[in-house]
Each structure stands twice: as structure tokens, then as C-alpha cells.
Amino acid sequence: MDRQPRNAVFIAYSLYLLSSAFFASNVVIGRAAAAIVPPVGLAFWRWVLAFLMILPLALPGLIQHRHVLRASWKRFLLLGALAQGVCGAVVYMGLERTSATNAALIYATSPVIILIIAALWLREKVTPRQAAGIAVAMAGVLVILTRGDAQALLHLSFNAGDLLILVGSATWAVYTVLLRQTRSSLPVVTVFAANALAGVVVLAPFYAWETLALRPVPLSLDAAVRIAGVALFASVLAFLTYQKTINLMGPARAGTSLYVMPLWAAVAAWALLGEQFQMFHLLGVLLVLPGVALATLPPRATPAKPVSRSSEA
């Protein structure tokens, strides 16, 4: 009788780990592609392929809801500029200049930045526990930005790639807050496809400029494999497994997969890219991940007090 619940738990946690690994693949493959594929070209073709891959699933919804999508085209362009543009091309620019391990750890702070934006912009209340988590996580980011060297902080000497990743993390936070403010009743696959297409439209002129003024995407097997990798693993499979994880575990527990993502990225970057896990990375992990957890995990529900017989009477 217990086999079915056990299988459901096994499937849920397998998808939980897979979704975090697929999200981590973006910084690892992006770092591997940095020397071959220019950043805007990588972002542009990533979302072209992702849109084509998801299209068979999304097409019925795109046709059925075409009038709603057409009426909301400005919103989708804005979201595409943030999520696919800045969080795509700018992050890949950062990965040309910093390690995948650094990028994953910095990006993991996006839930904390969401809290900060919600507090400043939407006037949402921040609890003392959340404030403590924000402070701890941001201390971890400073450790990573300075490579554990306090002199770098005194002289404001930071790696440009790390700062670009931080811009990407902050932009993802803005995107998430806007998405929360403009909830849609459209199917999630339809929204994903519409966002991907909007991202392609936004990126197209910048891709044309990069191709003509800087360097084109090379017509090589290496470039094609790396572009296909971020499209398949970091986009479509990450999205599908994450949505399935939400269905099985709920959004709060599924969202904690972000805490596992930097660990996947560090292991993959060490194994595939030869990146060394240094002492400042360890200190960053010990600050960033507990800080994010402290700031974002919901408090435990307090058990209801038993009703006394005297009060029943």
C-alpha cells in the first residue's frame, strides 16, 4: 500500500534535483560557450531554439489565447527584455569574465533581492528574521565579489564579470516582482512560449548589431552544441521539471531548489571546466545559502493549542 506514496516522493525529489541541475547548467554551459559564442548571439539563439522546442506543447494555447496575448504585447516585450535580454545576454557577458561557480553563488541571492525590492517598491513588511537573512546573504556576495580580500572592498576593486552577474540577478528579481504584480490566468506553457518569443524579438536588433559590428556566431559544431545545450537543458527542461516539481511539492518547497543550484554548478564547473573551489567560495556558500534560506523559507506553523473542556462548556 505504501509503494505508490513512496514512488511519488521519489519522483518529486528526483525532479527537484533535476530542475536545480538544469538551472545550474546555464552558468556552466554559458561559461563553456564564452570563448566561442558571443553573448548576445548565445542568448538570441538559445531562445529561438527554446521557443521551437516548446512550440508543439504551447501551440494550442497560443492559438486559443491569441487575442489576450496580442492585447498584452507591451507587457510581454518588457518581460522578454528583462528575463531573456538582460538575464540572458548580460549574464553571458559576465560569464566571459568570471567563473561559473561565482556566477551561480551570486545568482542564488535573487530571492533576497526580491525581498528588498518588494520592501522598497511595494512597501511589503520585512521581518527581523528576513532582515538577518538578507544581511548574511549580502555578506556572502561581498565575500565573492572581493575574493575574500578586504582590501578590494576598501578600494572598490571588483571583477567586472561578477558585477554583471549581480545586475542579472537584480534584473531577475525585478522580473519576478513584475510577474507577481501582473498575474495571468494563461497556461504556464503558453506564457513561457510567449516570453521566449518576446525575448527573441527584443534581442534581434542587438544580435544584428553584435554580428555586424563585433563578431558573428561561428558556424561550427562546438557553437551549435553549446547553444543547443542552454536551449534544451537550461531553458526547456529546466522549465518543465520545475513546473512538475511545483505540482508535486508546492511552490514554497519547490523554490528551495535554488539553494541546491550553486552546489551543482560548483561540481560541474570543477569536473567539466577545471575550475577550482577556493576558500572564498566555501565562505560564500556558508553565508549565501543559509542567508537566502533564512530570508525566504516560510516560518513553521505553530501547532494549534488544544481546546480545554472548560472553554468548550
N, C-alpha and C positions, 0 to 999 in steps of 0.2 A: 504493500500500500504506500510505502514511503518512497518507492522508486521514482514516481513522477515528480513529487516536490524536489527530490534530490537532483534529478535531471534538470529541472527548471532553474535551481540555484546554480548548478554547474554551468548551464548555458548563459545565465545572466552574468556571472563573474568572468566567464570566458570572453563574452562580448565587451564587458567593462575593460578588461586588459587589452583586448584587440583595439578598441576605439582609442585608448590612450596611446597605444603604439602607433596607430595610423596617424594620429595628430602629430606625434613626435617625428614621424618620417618627414614632415615638411621641412624642418630645420636641417635634418641630416642630409636629405637629398638636395635641398636648396644649397647647402654648403658644398656638396659634391659637384653641383652644377655651376657654381660661381665662376670657376675658371674657364668654363666652356660656353655657357649660355648667358647673354646679357640679361640683367634683372627684369626689365620691362617685358622683354620678349618671353622670358620664362613665365612671368605672371600671365601675359596675354594668352599664350598657347596652352598654359595649364587650364585656364577657364574655358577656352574654346573646346578642348578635349573633354573636360568635365561636363560641360553642357551637352555635348553629343553623346556622352556615355549615359547620362541620366535621362536623356530625351525620351527613350522608349517608355520609361515609367511615368514621366511627367507630362507627356503629350496630351493624354485625355484631359488632365486638369488645366493645362494651358489653353486648350480649345474651349473647354466649358466655362472657364473664368476669364476669357479674353477681354470682356468689357471692363471688368474690375481692374485687371492688370493695365489696360490702356488708360483708365482714369487715374491710376496711381503711378504713372511712368516717372514723374519727377521724384517721388519717394524712392522708387527702385534705383534710379540713377544715383541718388545721394548715397543709398546704402551700398551700391556697387562701387562707388568711388572710395568709400571708407573700407569696406571689407575686402574687395578684390583688388582695388587700386593701391591704397596706402598699405594695407596689411598684406598685400602681395608684393608689389614692386619694391616698396621702401624696405620691407623686411629682407628681400633678396639683395638689395643694395647693402644692407647691414651685414648679411652673411658673406659678402665679398671681403669684409674687413674684420670679422670676429669669428669665434668658434661656434659650432653648433651647440656645445654644452652651455656656453654663456647665453646664447640666444634663448634656449629652452628655459633656463632658470629665470631670465628677465621676463620672458613672456608669461611665465607662470604667475606673475603678480597682477595680471589683468583683472581678476576678480576683486583685488584690493583697490585698484584704480577705479573700478566700477562703483565701489562703496564711496570713494572720495568724491567722484563726480555726482553721484546721487545726493550726497550730503550738501555739496556746494550749489548744485544746479536745481535739484528737486526739493531741497530742504528736508531730506529724509534724516531721521534721527540716527546717530551713531552711538552705540552702547559703549561703555568703558571697555568691555572685552574686545569689541571690534576695533576700538582705537588702539588698544595694546597690540592687536594682531597687525594692524596697518603699520605701526611703528617698527615692529620686529621685521616684517617683510621688507619694508623700505630700507632698513638697516642692512638686510641681506643684499638688496640691489646695490647699495653703496659699496659693499664689500666686493661685489663682482665688477662694478664699474671701475673701482680703483685697483683691482687685482690684489686686494688685501694690503695695499700700500697707503698709509695715511698721508704721506707726502703728496700723493696725486690729488687727494681731496683738498689739501691746503693750496695747491697750485691750479686747481680746476683742470687737471690734465686727465682727460678721459678718452677712451678709444671711440673713434667716430662710429664704428660699426655697432658697438654697444648702445650708443645714444640713438641710432636709427632703429634698433630693435625696441628700445624703450618708447620711441614715437609710435611704432607699430602696435605695441601693447596698449598704449594710451588710446590709440585710434580704435582698436578693437573694443575697448571699454566704452567709448562714445557710441560706437555702432550698436553695442548690446543695449545701452540705455535707450537709444532711439527706437530700437526694435521693441523694447519693453513698453515704450510710450505709444507705439503705433501697432498694437496687437491686431493680427489679421485672422479671419476665420478661414483663410485659404488653406488647402492641404500643404503640409510641410515640404513635400516633394515639389509641388508647384512653385512655392516660394523660393526654394533652393535653385530651381532651374531659372526662374525669373531673375534672381540675384546674380547668378552666373552670367546670364546673357547681358544684364546691365553692366556688369564688370567688364565684359568684352568690349562693349560699346565705349565705356569710359576710357579703357586702356588703349583702344585702337589708335587715336591720334598720337599718343605718347610713344607707342610702339613704332609708328611710321617715322616719327622724328628720330628715335633711337637708331632705327635701321639705316636711315639716310645720313644722319649726322655723326653717329658714333660707330656702331658695328652691328651687323645683322646677325640673326640666329644662324649658326652654321648648319649646313645640310649634311649632317653626319649621324651615324648610328648612335654614338655616345650622347649627342644632344637629344635625339629623339627618345632614347631610353630614359633620360633624366626628366624630360618634360612629361612623358607618359607616367613616370613614377609619381610625380607630385599630383598629376591629374587623377590617377587611379587610387593611390593609397591615401594621400593627404587630403583629397577632396571627396571623391565619391564614396569610397569605402569608409573613410572616417565619418562622413555624414550618416551613412546607412547604419553602421554599427552603433553610433552614438544615439540615433533615434530609437533603435531597437532596445538599447540599454535603458533609455528613459522609460520606454513602455514596460519593461520588466522590473525596473528598480525604483522608478520615480525620478523626477528631475533633481532633487536635492542630493541623493546618493550617487546618481549618475554623474553629476557635476564634479564630484570629488576625483574623478578620473584625471582631472587636470593636475592633481598632485603627483600622480604616477608618471606623467608625461616627461618631466625633466630626467627622471631616472632612466627611462627607455632611451631618451636622446643621448645621455651620457654614455651608456653602454654601447649603443650603436655607433656613436662617434668614435669611441675608443677602438671598437672592433673593425669598423669599415674605413674610418678616416685617419686612424692613428693619433687621435687627439689624446693628450694626457690629462687625467683627472688630478688637478692640483689641489693644494691645501685650501686656497681661497674658494675653490668650487665646493669643497666639503663644508666650509664655514657658511657659504651661501645657501647650500641645501639645508643646513641646520637652522638657518634663520628664515629663509623664504618660505619653505613648505609649512613649518609649524605656524608661521605668522599668517599665511593665507588661510590655513585651516582654522586658526583661532578667530580670524575676522569673518569667515564666511559660513562655517558649519553652523547649522541651526542648534539652539540650545536643547538639551534633553528635556523632554516633557516631564514635569513634576507629577508624580502619581497622585491621584485624587484621594483626599482624606476620607477615610471611612465615616459613614454617617452613623452617629451614635443613636441608640434606641430612644434616649430621652428627647432628641431633636425630632425623631420620627413621630413621637407622640404629640 
